[in-house]
Amino acid sequence: MEDYNDLTWLFELITIGTSKQKWTGYAFTFDLAKLKKETILNTEDNPYAMQFTLPLRVEIFNFKEEIIIKRTINDLRFKDLDKLKKKVEVLDEDDSIKVKIIPNPDREGFNDCIDELIKEVS
């Protein structure tokens, strides 16, 4: 089933330019020197949106291509925000921290992850 979902995702990106799906959570590692401790310490437990670009190498059958997508994650919350803030308080500015995000449980039907093709497949 995973291969089918991957093919459907790629087909939508190539033919429509976007693909929309539900998501269950992500984990990122951030460098506190770039993120700034105050950013996390001042974060409130509200829903947020996140957007970033992501280079991907697609390999299906004999097809191999580098693509770049813009991923938009809507209605996210930080998992265990109070715990995250406590960790940040004791870390140094040159440390890294793992941040977990989850879909907003208050709006389950609106937890979309939208991928948009930036660098087209040749």
C-alpha positions as MATLAB code, in Angstrom:
seq = 'MEDYNDLTWLFELITIGTSKQKWTGYAFTFDLAKLKKETILNTEDNPYAMQFTLPLRVEIFNFKEEIIIKRTINDLRFKDLDKLKKKVEVLDEDDSIKVKIIPNPDREGFNDCIDELIKEVS';
ca = [
       0.000    0.000    0.000;
       2.929    2.328    0.691;
       4.141    2.028   -2.921;
       0.646    2.878   -4.151;
       0.515    5.968   -1.928;
       3.966    7.055   -3.130;
       2.942    6.677   -6.763;
      -0.298    8.568   -6.186;
       1.628   11.373   -4.445;
       4.147   11.620   -7.310;
       1.409   11.482   -9.963;
      -0.464   14.362   -8.294;
       2.735   16.425   -8.040;
       3.575   15.916  -11.709;
       0.070   16.335  -13.160;
      -1.525   18.884  -10.805;
       1.529   20.480   -9.195;
       0.305   19.791   -5.644;
      -0.566   16.862   -3.428;
      -2.597   17.044   -0.235;
      -2.567   14.392    2.471;
      -3.131   13.883    6.170;
      -0.126   13.708    8.457;
       0.462   12.192   11.872;
       3.529   14.024   13.160;
       7.099   15.062   12.480;
      10.289   15.441   14.483;
      12.948   18.035   13.682;
      16.320   18.767   15.244;
      17.080   22.465   15.587;
      20.286   24.276   16.449;
      19.421   26.633   19.320;
      21.936   29.194   18.046;
      19.769   29.624   14.936;
      16.351   29.031   16.469;
      16.956   31.127   19.608;
      15.882   29.874   23.006;
      13.442   32.761   23.447;
      11.480   31.622   20.406;
      10.566   28.349   22.107;
      10.224   29.826   25.598;
       7.752   32.446   24.292;
       5.729   29.974   22.214;
       2.134   29.553   23.325;
       0.105   26.362   23.070;
      -1.766   27.480   19.959;
      -2.159   25.937   16.517;
       0.496   26.984   14.004;
       1.389   26.422   10.370;
       4.845   25.566    9.044;
       6.299   25.843    5.571;
       9.671   24.692    4.242;
      11.352   23.515    1.050;
      12.592   19.975    0.774;
      14.867   18.386   -1.841;
      13.898   14.792   -2.635;
      15.391   12.053   -4.784;
      12.619   10.091   -6.477;
      13.426    6.543   -7.623;
      10.654    4.459   -9.162;
      11.460    1.610  -11.530;
      14.101    3.057  -13.930;
      13.019    6.627  -13.211;
      15.436    8.638  -11.040;
      15.031   12.366  -10.545;
      15.796   15.115   -8.052;
      12.787   17.276   -7.224;
      12.206   20.118   -4.817;
       8.900   20.541   -3.039;
       7.449   23.207   -0.786;
       5.692   21.516    2.131;
       3.004   23.355    4.093;
       1.769   21.794    7.325;
      -1.441   23.301    8.643;
      -2.923   23.254   12.136;
       0.038   21.854   14.038;
       0.833   21.929   17.729;
       4.085   21.280   19.556;
       4.057   17.934   21.332;
       4.713   18.270   25.084;
       5.349   22.031   24.860;
       5.914   22.446   28.620;
       8.483   19.623   28.586;
      10.169   21.181   25.551;
      10.398   24.553   27.312;
      11.972   22.959   30.391;
      14.627   21.308   28.226;
      15.371   24.578   26.438;
      15.845   26.405   29.742;
      18.798   24.185   30.718;
      20.441   23.902   27.286;
      23.214   26.163   26.031;
      22.871   28.323   22.913;
      25.196   25.994   20.950;
      23.135   22.860   21.738;
      20.597   21.175   19.488;
      17.093   20.145   20.462;
      14.577   17.729   18.985;
      11.163   19.311   18.425;
       8.104   17.167   17.772;
       4.976   18.501   16.120;
       1.584   16.825   16.003;
      -1.749   17.574   14.328;
      -4.033   19.857   16.301;
      -6.364   17.427   18.126;
      -9.089   20.101   18.311;
      -9.439   20.237   14.507;
      -8.728   16.707   13.369;
     -10.299   17.095    9.917;
      -8.119   20.081    9.001;
      -4.675   18.569    9.558;
      -3.414   18.813    6.021;
       0.084   18.563    4.653;
       0.273   20.147    1.214;
       3.239   19.488   -1.080;
       3.835   21.790   -4.042;
       6.290   20.957   -6.800;
       8.962   23.677   -7.041;
      11.530   22.069   -9.356;
       9.678   20.186  -12.044;
      10.533   16.723  -13.209;
      12.386   16.846  -16.536;
];
